[in-house]
Amino acid sequence: MPKALWIAHVHVTDEERYAKYAALATGAIESHGGEFMSRAGRYEILEGQDRKRNVVARFPSLQAAHDCYYSEAYQEALGFAKGASERDLMILEET
């Protein structure tokens, strides 16, 4: 079964509130088998909108990544990200 990636591009507008999101989201992601490959590392924007925080997490499957997003724990965390950031988040299945 192919693994899947969460790819997030984030502009944080409220550092304190976003830190609460990140703390809660980490546990939710790890509880669904997710592991972080990159969190706010160095990057170079080649095309598109620049977002200073970029995160990639790998999950055991597309379904696990999907289930994590819609889990009660992640939705609780997401409440702290809303209003504290502008985000793009996608799930990409590895081939």
Backbone as a chain_set.jsonl record, in Angstrom:
{"seq": "MPKALWIAHVHVTDEERYAKYAALATGAIESHGGEFMSRAGRYEILEGQDRKRNVVARFPSLQAAHDCYYSEAYQEALGFAKGASERDLMILEET", "coords": {"N": [[0.842, -1.178, 0.0], [0.621, 2.184, -0.897], [2.333, 4.908, 0.677], [1.431, 8.103, 2.104], [1.619, 11.667, 1.838], [1.3, 14.547, 3.879], [1.195, 17.807, 2.946], [1.902, 20.974, 3.841], [1.572, 24.472, 3.605], [2.188, 27.39, 5.224], [1.27, 30.54, 6.573], [1.862, 32.129, 9.416], [-0.06, 34.038, 11.591], [-0.567, 34.549, 14.218], [1.503, 33.802, 16.543], [1.492, 32.693, 19.184], [-1.034, 31.445, 19.507], [-0.902, 29.698, 17.337], [1.166, 28.042, 18.133], [-0.1, 26.509, 20.073], [-1.832, 25.061, 18.46], [0.114, 23.571, 16.991], [1.289, 21.983, 18.993], [-0.861, 20.335, 19.814], [-1.606, 19.206, 17.352], [0.624, 17.697, 16.656], [0.536, 15.417, 18.335], [-1.88, 14.268, 17.43], [-1.262, 13.685, 14.76], [0.912, 11.896, 15.03], [-0.423, 9.835, 16.371], [-1.852, 8.684, 14.359], [-0.046, 7.335, 12.905], [1.596, 9.057, 11.552], [4.612, 10.689, 10.576], [6.954, 13.281, 10.935], [8.646, 14.756, 8.265], [9.725, 17.12, 7.526], [9.786, 20.246, 9.11], [9.279, 23.47, 9.004], [11.785, 23.931, 7.849], [14.708, 25.088, 6.019], [14.085, 26.664, 2.862], [13.385, 27.263, -0.622], [11.541, 29.374, -2.552], [10.172, 28.849, -5.646], [8.07, 29.161, -7.413], [4.82, 30.612, -7.201], [2.886, 31.439, -4.216], [4.546, 32.702, -1.366], [4.97, 31.127, 1.674], [6.021, 31.121, 4.9], [6.265, 28.935, 6.637], [6.63, 25.576, 6.169], [5.525, 22.297, 5.99], [5.981, 18.804, 6.012], [4.586, 15.686, 6.36], [4.657, 12.172, 6.716], [2.455, 9.508, 6.168], [1.153, 6.188, 6.853], [-0.691, 5.505, 4.863], [-2.97, 6.838, 2.365], [-5.538, 6.807, 3.39], [-5.056, 6.763, 6.171], [-3.936, 9.312, 6.51], [-6.094, 10.899, 5.745], [-7.993, 10.086, 7.674], [-6.727, 11.036, 9.965], [-6.863, 13.839, 9.615], [-9.621, 14.282, 9.854], [-10.086, 13.417, 12.389], [-11.152, 13.579, 15.825], [-9.23, 14.584, 17.596], [-7.427, 15.985, 15.89], [-9.128, 17.881, 14.757], [-9.769, 19.365, 17.003], [-7.262, 20.527, 17.493], [-7.028, 21.993, 15.139], [-8.805, 24.049, 15.533], [-7.288, 25.956, 16.873], [-5.539, 26.785, 14.902], [-7.088, 28.065, 13.044], [-7.78, 31.369, 12.303], [-5.341, 32.036, 13.269], [-3.58, 31.643, 11.318], [-2.819, 31.428, 7.794], [-3.418, 28.946, 5.563], [-2.471, 26.262, 3.374], [-3.241, 22.983, 2.702], [-2.606, 19.702, 1.759], [-3.129, 16.261, 0.796], [-1.021, 13.879, -0.515], [-0.61, 11.035, -2.37], [2.056, 8.745, -2.363], [3.921, 7.541, -5.145]], "CA": [[0.0, 0.0, 0.0], [1.438, 3.396, -0.954], [2.273, 5.87, 1.766], [0.893, 9.394, 1.669], [2.237, 12.843, 2.457], [0.602, 15.806, 4.139], [2.066, 18.926, 2.58], [1.261, 22.202, 4.313], [2.255, 25.747, 3.43], [1.505, 28.162, 6.252], [1.678, 31.87, 7.01], [1.375, 32.268, 10.786], [-0.419, 35.414, 11.936], [-0.621, 34.615, 15.684], [2.479, 32.783, 16.961], [1.103, 32.031, 20.433], [-2.169, 30.549, 19.229], [-0.455, 28.657, 16.412], [1.969, 27.097, 18.922], [-1.054, 25.579, 20.7], [-2.212, 24.151, 17.378], [1.225, 22.673, 16.665], [1.455, 21.008, 20.081], [-1.961, 19.366, 19.749], [-1.58, 18.526, 16.056], [1.714, 16.713, 16.664], [0.014, 14.185, 18.929], [-2.89, 13.693, 16.541], [-0.57, 13.145, 13.585], [1.666, 10.71, 15.449], [-1.349, 8.752, 16.741], [-2.334, 8.072, 13.114], [1.106, 6.762, 12.201], [2.312, 10.088, 10.809], [5.94, 11.097, 11.042], [7.358, 14.508, 10.273], [9.839, 14.705, 7.429], [10.262, 18.478, 7.543], [8.96, 21.233, 9.799], [9.835, 24.821, 8.991], [13.186, 23.928, 7.44], [15.096, 26.035, 4.962], [13.408, 26.402, 1.597], [13.51, 28.265, -1.682], [10.299, 29.469, -3.319], [10.455, 28.972, -7.076], [6.851, 29.645, -8.055], [3.655, 30.669, -6.326], [2.849, 32.271, -3.019], [5.5, 32.361, -0.316], [4.493, 30.891, 3.031], [7.286, 30.92, 5.62], [6.3, 27.648, 7.345], [6.298, 24.472, 5.274], [5.565, 21.069, 6.776], [5.688, 17.56, 5.313], [4.474, 14.522, 7.24], [4.37, 10.937, 5.964], [1.51, 8.596, 6.808], [1.202, 4.833, 6.285], [-1.576, 5.398, 3.701], [-3.834, 7.976, 2.112], [-6.657, 6.706, 4.331], [-4.582, 7.171, 7.502], [-3.79, 10.769, 6.473], [-7.464, 11.406, 5.708], [-8.603, 9.841, 8.986], [-6.101, 11.939, 10.914], [-7.408, 15.18, 9.445], [-11.0, 14.33, 10.331], [-10.178, 12.888, 13.755], [-11.55, 14.527, 16.869], [-8.024, 15.226, 18.139], [-6.884, 16.969, 14.953], [-10.094, 18.968, 14.612], [-9.573, 20.215, 18.177], [-6.048, 21.298, 17.227], [-7.3, 22.896, 14.027], [-9.483, 25.213, 16.076], [-6.281, 26.951, 17.231], [-4.898, 27.273, 13.681], [-8.026, 28.978, 12.379], [-7.643, 32.705, 12.858], [-3.943, 32.247, 13.651], [-2.739, 31.312, 10.176], [-3.367, 31.209, 6.457], [-2.81, 27.643, 5.285], [-2.847, 25.342, 2.308], [-2.89, 21.636, 3.144], [-3.05, 18.669, 0.827], [-2.629, 14.901, 0.954], [-0.496, 13.383, -1.788], [-0.192, 9.636, -2.295], [3.348, 8.471, -2.995], [3.843, 6.539, -6.225]], "C": [[0.891, 1.246, 0.0], [1.258, 4.266, 0.288], [1.739, 7.182, 1.208], [1.565, 10.507, 2.457], [1.189, 13.914, 2.719], [1.601, 16.873, 3.762], [1.314, 20.199, 2.94], [2.174, 23.391, 4.055], [1.489, 26.747, 4.286], [2.134, 29.543, 6.434], [1.049, 32.071, 8.384], [1.133, 33.745, 11.078], [-0.5, 35.629, 13.447], [0.246, 33.485, 16.228], [2.021, 32.004, 18.195], [-0.028, 31.029, 20.209], [-1.743, 29.408, 18.308], [0.405, 27.622, 17.133], [1.073, 26.08, 19.631], [-1.54, 24.568, 19.673], [-1.118, 23.115, 17.146], [1.414, 21.606, 17.737], [0.37, 19.937, 20.021], [-1.92, 18.554, 18.449], [-0.505, 17.446, 16.014], [1.223, 15.385, 17.217], [-0.998, 13.494, 18.044], [-2.238, 13.023, 15.333], [0.177, 11.863, 13.947], [0.747, 9.555, 15.802], [-1.964, 8.066, 15.52], [-1.181, 7.531, 12.267], [1.898, 7.771, 11.403], [3.662, 10.392, 11.432], [6.358, 12.321, 10.243], [8.652, 14.306, 9.505], [10.525, 16.058, 7.407], [9.264, 19.385, 8.233], [9.711, 22.548, 9.827], [11.327, 24.852, 8.684], [13.466, 24.988, 6.387], [14.397, 25.652, 3.667], [13.725, 27.513, 0.612], [12.212, 28.252, -2.471], [10.66, 29.701, -4.785], [9.262, 29.523, -7.839], [5.755, 29.711, -7.004], [3.86, 31.539, -5.104], [3.836, 31.775, -1.971], [4.779, 32.237, 1.022], [5.71, 30.434, 3.833], [7.392, 29.582, 6.347], [5.803, 26.567, 6.395], [6.514, 23.18, 6.045], [5.22, 19.89, 5.872], [5.677, 16.446, 6.35], [4.103, 13.326, 6.387], [3.472, 10.042, 6.815], [1.592, 7.223, 6.145], [0.345, 4.666, 5.027], [-2.358, 6.695, 3.533], [-4.993, 7.972, 3.108], [-6.248, 7.142, 5.73], [-4.44, 8.692, 7.577], [-5.164, 11.438, 6.506], [-8.112, 11.27, 7.09], [-8.017, 10.76, 10.05], [-6.728, 13.321, 10.821], [-8.8, 15.29, 10.058], [-11.173, 13.775, 11.746], [-10.568, 13.991, 14.734], [-10.336, 15.291, 17.392], [-7.472, 16.286, 17.193], [-7.846, 18.145, 14.784], [-10.031, 19.912, 15.813], [-8.35, 21.114, 17.969], [-6.314, 22.363, 16.171], [-8.029, 24.162, 14.479], [-8.509, 26.318, 16.47], [-5.591, 27.535, 15.993], [-5.788, 28.282, 12.961], [-7.96, 30.332, 13.074], [-6.219, 33.03, 13.293], [-3.006, 31.992, 12.485], [-3.552, 31.325, 8.891], [-2.655, 29.966, 5.965], [-3.326, 27.032, 3.992], [-2.377, 23.98, 2.787], [-3.44, 20.649, 2.141], [-2.494, 17.323, 1.261], [-2.216, 14.431, -0.431], [-0.046, 11.935, -1.597], [1.131, 9.452, -3.011], [3.16, 7.409, -4.07], [5.195, 5.897, -6.411]], "O": [[1.813, 1.349, 0.809], [0.173, 4.342, 0.864], [1.611, 7.35, -0.005], [2.016, 10.314, 3.586], [0.308, 14.158, 1.895], [2.744, 16.841, 4.217], [0.234, 20.47, 2.415], [3.386, 23.323, 4.261], [0.286, 26.934, 4.103], [3.356, 29.694, 6.448], [-0.173, 32.173, 8.496], [1.998, 34.59, 10.847], [-0.502, 36.77, 13.908], [-0.212, 32.35, 16.36], [2.151, 30.78, 18.237], [0.036, 29.894, 20.681], [-2.181, 28.271, 18.486], [0.374, 26.444, 16.777], [1.449, 24.917, 19.773], [-1.65, 23.377, 19.961], [-1.393, 21.915, 17.109], [1.673, 20.446, 17.417], [0.666, 18.751, 20.166], [-2.174, 17.35, 18.458], [-0.703, 16.396, 15.403], [1.471, 14.336, 16.622], [-0.982, 12.27, 17.917], [-2.626, 11.924, 14.939], [0.078, 10.862, 13.238], [1.096, 8.4, 15.558], [-2.534, 6.982, 15.641], [-1.331, 7.301, 11.067], [2.791, 7.389, 10.647], [3.829, 10.357, 12.651], [6.145, 12.393, 9.033], [9.623, 13.757, 10.025], [11.747, 16.145, 7.286], [8.061, 19.313, 7.986], [10.666, 22.715, 10.587], [12.051, 25.703, 9.2], [12.562, 25.689, 5.931], [14.148, 24.476, 3.403], [14.262, 28.56, 0.974], [11.825, 27.212, -3.004], [11.376, 30.648, -5.111], [9.427, 30.269, -8.804], [5.766, 28.954, -6.033], [4.848, 32.261, -4.973], [3.943, 30.574, -1.722], [4.063, 33.147, 1.438], [6.356, 29.452, 3.468], [8.5, 29.136, 6.645], [4.686, 26.642, 5.882], [7.553, 22.989, 6.676], [4.289, 19.961, 5.07], [6.626, 16.28, 7.116], [3.323, 13.449, 5.443], [3.699, 9.851, 8.009], [2.048, 7.107, 5.008], [0.616, 3.786, 4.21], [-2.403, 7.534, 4.433], [-5.381, 9.026, 3.613], [-7.016, 7.822, 6.41], [-4.784, 9.295, 8.593], [-5.366, 12.425, 7.213], [-8.703, 12.219, 7.605], [-8.735, 11.213, 10.941], [-7.087, 13.91, 11.84], [-9.117, 16.286, 10.709], [-12.296, 13.679, 12.24], [-10.336, 15.176, 14.491], [-10.404, 16.501, 17.607], [-7.088, 17.369, 17.635], [-7.406, 19.29, 14.679], [-10.216, 21.119, 15.663], [-8.4, 22.314, 18.238], [-5.871, 23.504, 16.304], [-7.88, 25.22, 13.869], [-8.86, 27.497, 16.409], [-5.108, 28.666, 16.037], [-5.301, 29.231, 12.347], [-8.074, 30.416, 14.297], [-5.922, 34.171, 13.647], [-1.788, 32.106, 12.624], [-4.781, 31.244, 8.897], [-1.425, 29.923, 5.945], [-4.463, 27.261, 3.581], [-1.238, 23.836, 3.23], [-4.594, 20.744, 1.723], [-1.513, 17.252, 2.001], [-2.967, 14.567, -1.397], [0.806, 11.652, -0.755], [1.316, 9.938, -4.127], [2.346, 6.497, -3.925], [5.352, 5.027, -7.267]]}, "num_chains": 1, "name": "protein.A"}
